[in-house]
């Protein structure tokens, strides 16, 4: 079995890594919430008769990108 190293001198860096991981997880959750809201808003436009092509054109993306956004 490998020897356990004393990492006490590296605690500030390790703490910073843990903090960055927490921030990344938080941002990932926010991104998921934003994607869900975006889908909801797009679906509302579609329900009102706006075409996927028109939405794509307005957003500057392809119709296929709209399909992917709605599928997630």
PyMOL Python script that loads the backbone (N, CA, C, O; Angstrom):
from pymol import cmd

cmd.read_pdbstr("""\
ATOM      1  N   UNK A   1       0.846  -1.178   0.000  1.00  0.00           N
ATOM      2  CA  UNK A   1       0.000   0.000   0.000  1.00  0.00           C
ATOM      3  C   UNK A   1       0.891   1.241   0.000  1.00  0.00           C
ATOM      4  O   UNK A   1       1.960   1.242   0.610  1.00  0.00           O
ATOM      5  N   UNK A   2       0.453   2.282  -0.677  1.00  0.00           N
ATOM      6  CA  UNK A   2       1.258   3.504  -0.795  1.00  0.00           C
ATOM      7  C   UNK A   2       1.274   4.266   0.518  1.00  0.00           C
ATOM      8  O   UNK A   2       0.323   4.230   1.298  1.00  0.00           O
ATOM      9  N   UNK A   3       2.389   4.957   0.738  1.00  0.00           N
ATOM     10  CA  UNK A   3       2.505   5.798   1.925  1.00  0.00           C
ATOM     11  C   UNK A   3       1.592   7.007   1.792  1.00  0.00           C
ATOM     12  O   UNK A   3       1.443   7.572   0.708  1.00  0.00           O
ATOM     13  N   UNK A   4       0.984   7.395   2.905  1.00  0.00           N
ATOM     14  CA  UNK A   4       0.164   8.592   2.920  1.00  0.00           C
ATOM     15  C   UNK A   4       1.062   9.789   3.167  1.00  0.00           C
ATOM     16  O   UNK A   4       1.817   9.828   4.138  1.00  0.00           O
ATOM     17  N   UNK A   5       0.970  10.764   2.273  1.00  0.00           N
ATOM     18  CA  UNK A   5       1.811  11.950   2.409  1.00  0.00           C
ATOM     19  C   UNK A   5       1.130  12.963   3.308  1.00  0.00           C
ATOM     20  O   UNK A   5      -0.096  13.017   3.402  1.00  0.00           O
ATOM     21  N   UNK A   6       1.942  13.751   3.956  1.00  0.00           N
ATOM     22  CA  UNK A   6       1.435  14.857   4.765  1.00  0.00           C
ATOM     23  C   UNK A   6       1.118  16.014   3.818  1.00  0.00           C
ATOM     24  O   UNK A   6       2.018  16.613   3.228  1.00  0.00           O
ATOM     25  N   UNK A   7      -0.135  16.310   3.687  1.00  0.00           N
ATOM     26  CA  UNK A   7      -0.573  17.361   2.769  1.00  0.00           C
ATOM     27  C   UNK A   7      -0.877  18.674   3.487  1.00  0.00           C
ATOM     28  O   UNK A   7      -1.445  19.588   2.890  1.00  0.00           O
ATOM     29  N   UNK A   8      -0.509  18.770   4.742  1.00  0.00           N
ATOM     30  CA  UNK A   8      -0.851  19.972   5.512  1.00  0.00           C
ATOM     31  C   UNK A   8      -0.324  21.255   4.867  1.00  0.00           C
ATOM     32  O   UNK A   8      -0.962  22.303   4.961  1.00  0.00           O
ATOM     33  N   UNK A   9       0.814  21.178   4.227  1.00  0.00           N
ATOM     34  CA  UNK A   9       1.371  22.370   3.581  1.00  0.00           C
ATOM     35  C   UNK A   9       0.545  22.779   2.359  1.00  0.00           C
ATOM     36  O   UNK A   9       0.660  23.903   1.870  1.00  0.00           O
ATOM     37  N   UNK A  10      -0.281  21.865   1.877  1.00  0.00           N
ATOM     38  CA  UNK A  10      -1.074  22.118   0.666  1.00  0.00           C
ATOM     39  C   UNK A  10      -2.550  22.397   0.968  1.00  0.00           C
ATOM     40  O   UNK A  10      -3.364  22.499   0.050  1.00  0.00           O
ATOM     41  N   UNK A  11      -2.889  22.518   2.238  1.00  0.00           N
ATOM     42  CA  UNK A  11      -4.286  22.711   2.604  1.00  0.00           C
ATOM     43  C   UNK A  11      -4.930  23.930   1.947  1.00  0.00           C
ATOM     44  O   UNK A  11      -6.071  23.833   1.498  1.00  0.00           O
ATOM     45  N   UNK A  12      -4.245  25.076   1.872  1.00  0.00           N
ATOM     46  CA  UNK A  12      -4.884  26.219   1.194  1.00  0.00           C
ATOM     47  C   UNK A  12      -5.261  25.899  -0.262  1.00  0.00           C
ATOM     48  O   UNK A  12      -6.339  26.270  -0.724  1.00  0.00           O
ATOM     49  N   UNK A  13      -4.373  25.216  -0.967  1.00  0.00           N
ATOM     50  CA  UNK A  13      -4.659  24.856  -2.356  1.00  0.00           C
ATOM     51  C   UNK A  13      -5.778  23.832  -2.426  1.00  0.00           C
ATOM     52  O   UNK A  13      -6.675  23.953  -3.260  1.00  0.00           O
ATOM     53  N   UNK A  14      -5.737  22.830  -1.564  1.00  0.00           N
ATOM     54  CA  UNK A  14      -6.792  21.820  -1.553  1.00  0.00           C
ATOM     55  C   UNK A  14      -8.142  22.433  -1.196  1.00  0.00           C
ATOM     56  O   UNK A  14      -9.166  22.057  -1.766  1.00  0.00           O
ATOM     57  N   UNK A  15      -8.147  23.366  -0.265  1.00  0.00           N
ATOM     58  CA  UNK A  15      -9.390  24.058   0.088  1.00  0.00           C
ATOM     59  C   UNK A  15      -9.923  24.844  -1.092  1.00  0.00           C
ATOM     60  O   UNK A  15     -11.129  24.871  -1.337  1.00  0.00           O
ATOM     61  N   UNK A  16      -9.023  25.482  -1.822  1.00  0.00           N
ATOM     62  CA  UNK A  16      -9.429  26.256  -3.006  1.00  0.00           C
ATOM     63  C   UNK A  16     -10.006  25.344  -4.077  1.00  0.00           C
ATOM     64  O   UNK A  16     -10.982  25.707  -4.733  1.00  0.00           O
ATOM     65  N   UNK A  17      -9.418  24.162  -4.268  1.00  0.00           N
ATOM     66  CA  UNK A  17      -9.942  23.187  -5.226  1.00  0.00           C
ATOM     67  C   UNK A  17     -11.355  22.770  -4.830  1.00  0.00           C
ATOM     68  O   UNK A  17     -12.245  22.693  -5.678  1.00  0.00           O
ATOM     69  N   UNK A  18     -11.558  22.502  -3.545  1.00  0.00           N
ATOM     70  CA  UNK A  18     -12.889  22.119  -3.066  1.00  0.00           C
ATOM     71  C   UNK A  18     -13.886  23.239  -3.296  1.00  0.00           C
ATOM     72  O   UNK A  18     -15.024  22.991  -3.694  1.00  0.00           O
ATOM     73  N   UNK A  19     -13.466  24.468  -3.048  1.00  0.00           N
ATOM     74  CA  UNK A  19     -14.328  25.630  -3.262  1.00  0.00           C
ATOM     75  C   UNK A  19     -14.699  25.754  -4.745  1.00  0.00           C
ATOM     76  O   UNK A  19     -15.855  26.018  -5.074  1.00  0.00           O
ATOM     77  N   UNK A  20     -13.732  25.566  -5.626  1.00  0.00           N
ATOM     78  CA  UNK A  20     -13.984  25.642  -7.070  1.00  0.00           C
ATOM     79  C   UNK A  20     -14.956  24.552  -7.515  1.00  0.00           C
ATOM     80  O   UNK A  20     -15.811  24.779  -8.371  1.00  0.00           O
ATOM     81  N   UNK A  21     -14.816  23.365  -6.922  1.00  0.00           N
ATOM     82  CA  UNK A  21     -15.731  22.262  -7.253  1.00  0.00           C
ATOM     83  C   UNK A  21     -17.154  22.615  -6.838  1.00  0.00           C
ATOM     84  O   UNK A  21     -18.097  22.380  -7.593  1.00  0.00           O
ATOM     85  N   UNK A  22     -17.312  23.170  -5.659  1.00  0.00           N
ATOM     86  CA  UNK A  22     -18.637  23.577  -5.197  1.00  0.00           C
ATOM     87  C   UNK A  22     -19.237  24.641  -6.113  1.00  0.00           C
ATOM     88  O   UNK A  22     -20.425  24.599  -6.433  1.00  0.00           O
ATOM     89  N   UNK A  23     -18.406  25.592  -6.530  1.00  0.00           N
ATOM     90  CA  UNK A  23     -18.892  26.627  -7.439  1.00  0.00           C
ATOM     91  C   UNK A  23     -19.308  26.024  -8.783  1.00  0.00           C
ATOM     92  O   UNK A  23     -20.324  26.414  -9.357  1.00  0.00           O
ATOM     93  N   UNK A  24     -18.522  25.080  -9.275  1.00  0.00           N
ATOM     94  CA  UNK A  24     -18.847  24.428 -10.544  1.00  0.00           C
ATOM     95  C   UNK A  24     -20.171  23.677 -10.443  1.00  0.00           C
ATOM     96  O   UNK A  24     -20.991  23.738 -11.360  1.00  0.00           O
ATOM     97  N   UNK A  25     -20.382  22.982  -9.351  1.00  0.00           N
ATOM     98  CA  UNK A  25     -21.645  22.267  -9.148  1.00  0.00           C
ATOM     99  C   UNK A  25     -22.814  23.234  -9.076  1.00  0.00           C
ATOM    100  O   UNK A  25     -23.878  22.975  -9.639  1.00  0.00           O
ATOM    101  N   UNK A  26     -22.618  24.341  -8.388  1.00  0.00           N
ATOM    102  CA  UNK A  26     -23.670  25.362  -8.292  1.00  0.00           C
ATOM    103  C   UNK A  26     -24.012  25.901  -9.678  1.00  0.00           C
ATOM    104  O   UNK A  26     -25.186  26.027 -10.026  1.00  0.00           O
ATOM    105  N   UNK A  27     -22.993  26.216 -10.464  1.00  0.00           N
ATOM    106  CA  UNK A  27     -23.221  26.756 -11.801  1.00  0.00           C
ATOM    107  C   UNK A  27     -23.880  25.721 -12.717  1.00  0.00           C
ATOM    108  O   UNK A  27     -24.687  26.075 -13.576  1.00  0.00           O
ATOM    109  N   UNK A  28     -23.539  24.463 -12.535  1.00  0.00           N
ATOM    110  CA  UNK A  28     -24.175  23.403 -13.329  1.00  0.00           C
ATOM    111  C   UNK A  28     -25.666  23.332 -13.011  1.00  0.00           C
ATOM    112  O   UNK A  28     -26.490  23.165 -13.910  1.00  0.00           O
ATOM    113  N   UNK A  29     -26.009  23.459 -11.718  1.00  0.00           N
ATOM    114  CA  UNK A  29     -27.428  23.458 -11.337  1.00  0.00           C
ATOM    115  C   UNK A  29     -28.142  24.667 -11.925  1.00  0.00           C
ATOM    116  O   UNK A  29     -29.268  24.548 -12.407  1.00  0.00           O
ATOM    117  N   UNK A  30     -27.500  25.828 -11.889  1.00  0.00           N
ATOM    118  CA  UNK A  30     -28.097  27.026 -12.484  1.00  0.00           C
ATOM    119  C   UNK A  30     -28.293  26.860 -13.988  1.00  0.00           C
ATOM    120  O   UNK A  30     -29.316  27.271 -14.536  1.00  0.00           O
ATOM    121  N   UNK A  31     -27.315  26.259 -14.649  1.00  0.00           N
ATOM    122  CA  UNK A  31     -27.417  26.039 -16.092  1.00  0.00           C
ATOM    123  C   UNK A  31     -28.595  25.125 -16.412  1.00  0.00           C
ATOM    124  O   UNK A  31     -29.310  25.353 -17.388  1.00  0.00           O
ATOM    125  N   UNK A  32     -28.800  24.096 -15.600  1.00  0.00           N
ATOM    126  CA  UNK A  32     -29.937  23.197 -15.808  1.00  0.00           C
ATOM    127  C   UNK A  32     -31.255  23.940 -15.628  1.00  0.00           C
ATOM    128  O   UNK A  32     -32.194  23.743 -16.399  1.00  0.00           O
ATOM    129  N   UNK A  33     -31.325  24.783 -14.623  1.00  0.00           N
ATOM    130  CA  UNK A  33     -32.536  25.566 -14.392  1.00  0.00           C
ATOM    131  C   UNK A  33     -32.794  26.518 -15.554  1.00  0.00           C
ATOM    132  O   UNK A  33     -33.935  26.679 -15.988  1.00  0.00           O
ATOM    133  N   UNK A  34     -31.737  27.149 -16.056  1.00  0.00           N
ATOM    134  CA  UNK A  34     -31.880  28.068 -17.188  1.00  0.00           C
ATOM    135  C   UNK A  34     -32.333  27.327 -18.442  1.00  0.00           C
ATOM    136  O   UNK A  34     -33.176  27.822 -19.190  1.00  0.00           O
ATOM    137  N   UNK A  35     -31.778  26.151 -18.669  1.00  0.00           N
ATOM    138  CA  UNK A  35     -32.168  25.360 -19.838  1.00  0.00           C
ATOM    139  C   UNK A  35     -33.637  24.960 -19.746  1.00  0.00           C
ATOM    140  O   UNK A  35     -34.345  24.983 -20.753  1.00  0.00           O
ATOM    141  N   UNK A  36     -34.101  24.597 -18.564  1.00  0.00           N
ATOM    142  CA  UNK A  36     -35.509  24.232 -18.378  1.00  0.00           C
ATOM    143  C   UNK A  36     -36.412  25.435 -18.642  1.00  0.00           C
ATOM    144  O   UNK A  36     -37.452  25.306 -19.288  1.00  0.00           O
ATOM    145  N   UNK A  37     -36.016  26.592 -18.146  1.00  0.00           N
ATOM    146  CA  UNK A  37     -36.813  27.804 -18.369  1.00  0.00           C
ATOM    147  C   UNK A  37     -36.826  28.168 -19.857  1.00  0.00           C
ATOM    148  O   UNK A  37     -37.860  28.558 -20.398  1.00  0.00           O
ATOM    149  N   UNK A  38     -35.665  28.036 -20.512  1.00  0.00           N
ATOM    150  CA  UNK A  38     -35.579  28.315 -21.947  1.00  0.00           C
ATOM    151  C   UNK A  38     -36.518  27.394 -22.719  1.00  0.00           C
ATOM    152  O   UNK A  38     -37.230  27.846 -23.615  1.00  0.00           O
ATOM    153  N   UNK A  39     -36.527  26.092 -22.375  1.00  0.00           N
ATOM    154  CA  UNK A  39     -37.440  25.146 -23.035  1.00  0.00           C
ATOM    155  C   UNK A  39     -38.886  25.557 -22.816  1.00  0.00           C
ATOM    156  O   UNK A  39     -39.696  25.531 -23.743  1.00  0.00           O
ATOM    157  N   UNK A  40     -39.200  25.932 -21.599  1.00  0.00           N
ATOM    158  CA  UNK A  40     -40.568  26.341 -21.268  1.00  0.00           C
ATOM    159  C   UNK A  40     -40.984  27.556 -22.102  1.00  0.00           C
ATOM    160  O   UNK A  40     -42.089  27.594 -22.643  1.00  0.00           O
ATOM    161  N   UNK A  41     -40.103  28.535 -22.201  1.00  0.00           N
ATOM    162  CA  UNK A  41     -40.416  29.735 -22.974  1.00  0.00           C
ATOM    163  C   UNK A  41     -40.572  29.422 -24.463  1.00  0.00           C
ATOM    164  O   UNK A  41     -41.490  29.922 -25.113  1.00  0.00           O
ATOM    165  N   UNK A  42     -39.670  28.592 -24.998  1.00  0.00           N
ATOM    166  CA  UNK A  42     -39.774  28.215 -26.409  1.00  0.00           C
ATOM    167  C   UNK A  42     -41.048  27.428 -26.676  1.00  0.00           C
ATOM    168  O   UNK A  42     -41.728  27.643 -27.680  1.00  0.00           O
ATOM    169  N   UNK A  43     -41.360  26.519 -25.770  1.00  0.00           N
ATOM    170  CA  UNK A  43     -42.579  25.731 -25.950  1.00  0.00           C
ATOM    171  C   UNK A  43     -43.804  26.633 -25.919  1.00  0.00           C
ATOM    172  O   UNK A  43     -44.767  26.395 -26.647  1.00  0.00           O
ATOM    173  N   UNK A  44     -43.777  27.662 -25.087  1.00  0.00           N
ATOM    174  CA  UNK A  44     -44.876  28.626 -25.053  1.00  0.00           C
ATOM    175  C   UNK A  44     -45.040  29.327 -26.389  1.00  0.00           C
ATOM    176  O   UNK A  44     -46.161  29.516 -26.860  1.00  0.00           O
ATOM    177  N   UNK A  45     -43.925  29.714 -27.004  1.00  0.00           N
ATOM    178  CA  UNK A  45     -43.999  30.338 -28.333  1.00  0.00           C
ATOM    179  C   UNK A  45     -44.570  29.372 -29.367  1.00  0.00           C
ATOM    180  O   UNK A  45     -45.409  29.750 -30.184  1.00  0.00           O
ATOM    181  N   UNK A  46     -44.111  28.127 -29.324  1.00  0.00           N
ATOM    182  CA  UNK A  46     -44.601  27.111 -30.258  1.00  0.00           C
ATOM    183  C   UNK A  46     -46.092  26.889 -30.056  1.00  0.00           C
ATOM    184  O   UNK A  46     -46.840  26.777 -31.027  1.00  0.00           O
ATOM    185  N   UNK A  47     -46.528  26.824 -28.803  1.00  0.00           N
ATOM    186  CA  UNK A  47     -47.946  26.641 -28.498  1.00  0.00           C
ATOM    187  C   UNK A  47     -48.785  27.798 -29.022  1.00  0.00           C
ATOM    188  O   UNK A  47     -49.969  27.632 -29.319  1.00  0.00           O
ATOM    189  N   UNK A  48     -48.168  28.970 -29.134  1.00  0.00           N
ATOM    190  CA  UNK A  48     -48.865  30.154 -29.657  1.00  0.00           C
ATOM    191  C   UNK A  48     -48.765  30.248 -31.178  1.00  0.00           C
ATOM    192  O   UNK A  48     -49.250  31.207 -31.779  1.00  0.00           O
ATOM    193  N   UNK A  49     -48.137  29.254 -31.793  1.00  0.00           N
ATOM    194  CA  UNK A  49     -48.100  29.203 -33.251  1.00  0.00           C
ATOM    195  C   UNK A  49     -46.826  29.714 -33.896  1.00  0.00           C
ATOM    196  O   UNK A  49     -46.754  29.788 -35.122  1.00  0.00           O
ATOM    197  N   UNK A  50     -45.821  30.067 -33.110  1.00  0.00           N
ATOM    198  CA  UNK A  50     -44.550  30.508 -33.671  1.00  0.00           C
ATOM    199  C   UNK A  50     -43.780  29.262 -34.116  1.00  0.00           C
ATOM    200  O   UNK A  50     -43.677  28.290 -33.367  1.00  0.00           O
ATOM    201  N   UNK A  51     -43.244  29.295 -35.326  1.00  0.00           N
ATOM    202  CA  UNK A  51     -42.542  28.117 -35.836  1.00  0.00           C
ATOM    203  C   UNK A  51     -41.136  28.000 -35.248  1.00  0.00           C
ATOM    204  O   UNK A  51     -40.537  28.982 -34.810  1.00  0.00           O
ATOM    205  N   UNK A  52     -40.641  26.784 -35.253  1.00  0.00           N
ATOM    206  CA  UNK A  52     -39.269  26.543 -34.790  1.00  0.00           C
ATOM    207  C   UNK A  52     -38.269  27.289 -35.670  1.00  0.00           C
ATOM    208  O   UNK A  52     -37.249  27.781 -35.189  1.00  0.00           O
ATOM    209  N   UNK A  53     -38.574  27.366 -36.967  1.00  0.00           N
ATOM    210  CA  UNK A  53     -37.705  28.085 -37.900  1.00  0.00           C
ATOM    211  C   UNK A  53     -37.634  29.565 -37.522  1.00  0.00           C
ATOM    212  O   UNK A  53     -36.553  30.154 -37.509  1.00  0.00           O
ATOM    213  N   UNK A  54     -38.786  30.164 -37.214  1.00  0.00           N
ATOM    214  CA  UNK A  54     -38.799  31.580 -36.832  1.00  0.00           C
ATOM    215  C   UNK A  54     -38.061  31.807 -35.513  1.00  0.00           C
ATOM    216  O   UNK A  54     -37.344  32.796 -35.361  1.00  0.00           O
ATOM    217  N   UNK A  55     -38.236  30.899 -34.570  1.00  0.00           N
ATOM    218  CA  UNK A  55     -37.516  31.014 -33.292  1.00  0.00           C
ATOM    219  C   UNK A  55     -36.017  30.913 -33.550  1.00  0.00           C
ATOM    220  O   UNK A  55     -35.238  31.711 -33.028  1.00  0.00           O
ATOM    221  N   UNK A  56     -35.618  29.941 -34.350  1.00  0.00           N
ATOM    222  CA  UNK A  56     -34.201  29.744 -34.667  1.00  0.00           C
ATOM    223  C   UNK A  56     -33.626  30.989 -35.331  1.00  0.00           C
ATOM    224  O   UNK A  56     -32.544  31.449 -34.965  1.00  0.00           O
ATOM    225  N   UNK A  57     -34.338  31.523 -36.290  1.00  0.00           N
ATOM    226  CA  UNK A  57     -33.859  32.709 -36.996  1.00  0.00           C
ATOM    227  C   UNK A  57     -33.679  33.869 -36.015  1.00  0.00           C
ATOM    228  O   UNK A  57     -32.670  34.573 -36.060  1.00  0.00           O
ATOM    229  N   UNK A  58     -34.634  34.062 -35.152  1.00  0.00           N
ATOM    230  CA  UNK A  58     -34.574  35.171 -34.183  1.00  0.00           C
ATOM    231  C   UNK A  58     -33.424  35.001 -33.198  1.00  0.00           C
ATOM    232  O   UNK A  58     -32.799  35.981 -32.794  1.00  0.00           O
ATOM    233  N   UNK A  59     -33.144  33.756 -32.811  1.00  0.00           N
ATOM    234  CA  UNK A  59     -32.074  33.488 -31.853  1.00  0.00           C
ATOM    235  C   UNK A  59     -30.712  33.333 -32.517  1.00  0.00           C
ATOM    236  O   UNK A  59     -29.690  33.278 -31.834  1.00  0.00           O
ATOM    237  N   UNK A  60     -30.695  33.262 -33.842  1.00  0.00           N
ATOM    238  CA  UNK A  60     -29.431  33.117 -34.545  1.00  0.00           C
ATOM    239  C   UNK A  60     -28.845  31.723 -34.462  1.00  0.00           C
ATOM    240  O   UNK A  60     -27.627  31.548 -34.459  1.00  0.00           O
ATOM    241  N   UNK A  61     -29.727  30.724 -34.393  1.00  0.00           N
ATOM    242  CA  UNK A  61     -29.294  29.327 -34.351  1.00  0.00           C
ATOM    243  C   UNK A  61     -30.054  28.556 -35.419  1.00  0.00           C
ATOM    244  O   UNK A  61     -30.943  29.101 -36.074  1.00  0.00           O
ATOM    245  N   UNK A  62     -29.705  27.291 -35.590  1.00  0.00           N
ATOM    246  CA  UNK A  62     -30.406  26.466 -36.567  1.00  0.00           C
ATOM    247  C   UNK A  62     -31.687  25.886 -35.966  1.00  0.00           C
ATOM    248  O   UNK A  62     -31.874  25.847 -34.750  1.00  0.00           O
ATOM    249  N   UNK A  63     -32.553  25.441 -36.865  1.00  0.00           N
ATOM    250  CA  UNK A  63     -33.775  24.776 -36.425  1.00  0.00           C
ATOM    251  C   UNK A  63     -33.416  23.509 -35.646  1.00  0.00           C
ATOM    252  O   UNK A  63     -34.096  23.142 -34.687  1.00  0.00           O
ATOM    253  N   UNK A  64     -32.333  22.848 -36.075  1.00  0.00           N
ATOM    254  CA  UNK A  64     -31.887  21.637 -35.386  1.00  0.00           C
ATOM    255  C   UNK A  64     -31.455  21.959 -33.952  1.00  0.00           C
ATOM    256  O   UNK A  64     -31.674  21.163 -33.040  1.00  0.00           O
ATOM    257  N   UNK A  65     -30.843  23.126 -33.761  1.00  0.00           N
ATOM    258  CA  UNK A  65     -30.452  23.534 -32.405  1.00  0.00           C
ATOM    259  C   UNK A  65     -31.698  23.720 -31.534  1.00  0.00           C
ATOM    260  O   UNK A  65     -31.708  23.358 -30.358  1.00  0.00           O
ATOM    261  N   UNK A  66     -32.738  24.286 -32.129  1.00  0.00           N
ATOM    262  CA  UNK A  66     -34.004  24.450 -31.385  1.00  0.00           C
ATOM    263  C   UNK A  66     -34.553  23.073 -31.023  1.00  0.00           C
ATOM    264  O   UNK A  66     -34.998  22.864 -29.895  1.00  0.00           O
ATOM    265  N   UNK A  67     -34.525  22.135 -31.968  1.00  0.00           N
ATOM    266  CA  UNK A  67     -34.995  20.773 -31.691  1.00  0.00           C
ATOM    267  C   UNK A  67     -34.233  20.173 -30.510  1.00  0.00           C
ATOM    268  O   UNK A  67     -34.834  19.575 -29.617  1.00  0.00           O
ATOM    269  N   UNK A  68     -32.905  20.335 -30.508  1.00  0.00           N
ATOM    270  CA  UNK A  68     -32.092  19.785 -29.418  1.00  0.00           C
ATOM    271  C   UNK A  68     -32.427  20.452 -28.090  1.00  0.00           C
ATOM    272  O   UNK A  68     -32.521  19.787 -27.058  1.00  0.00           O
ATOM    273  N   UNK A  69     -32.607  21.775 -28.123  1.00  0.00           N
ATOM    274  CA  UNK A  69     -32.945  22.489 -26.872  1.00  0.00           C
ATOM    275  C   UNK A  69     -34.270  22.009 -26.309  1.00  0.00           C
ATOM    276  O   UNK A  69     -34.428  21.879 -25.095  1.00  0.00           O
ATOM    277  N   UNK A  70     -35.224  21.745 -27.195  1.00  0.00           N
ATOM    278  CA  UNK A  70     -36.536  21.296 -26.745  1.00  0.00           C
ATOM    279  C   UNK A  70     -36.524  19.844 -26.281  1.00  0.00           C
ATOM    280  O   UNK A  70     -37.348  19.450 -25.455  1.00  0.00           O
ATOM    281  N   UNK A  71     -35.600  19.050 -26.804  1.00  0.00           N
ATOM    282  CA  UNK A  71     -35.543  17.619 -26.487  1.00  0.00           C
ATOM    283  C   UNK A  71     -34.904  17.332 -25.131  1.00  0.00           C
ATOM    284  O   UNK A  71     -35.168  16.283 -24.544  1.00  0.00           O
ATOM    285  N   UNK A  72     -34.102  18.202 -24.639  1.00  0.00           N
ATOM    286  CA  UNK A  72     -33.371  17.946 -23.394  1.00  0.00           C
ATOM    287  C   UNK A  72     -34.240  18.009 -22.176  1.00  0.00           C
ATOM    288  O   UNK A  72     -33.756  17.813 -21.062  1.00  0.00           O
TER     289      UNK A  72
END
""", "prot")
cmd.dss("prot")
cmd.show_as("cartoon", "prot")
cmd.util.cbc("prot")
cmd.orient("prot")
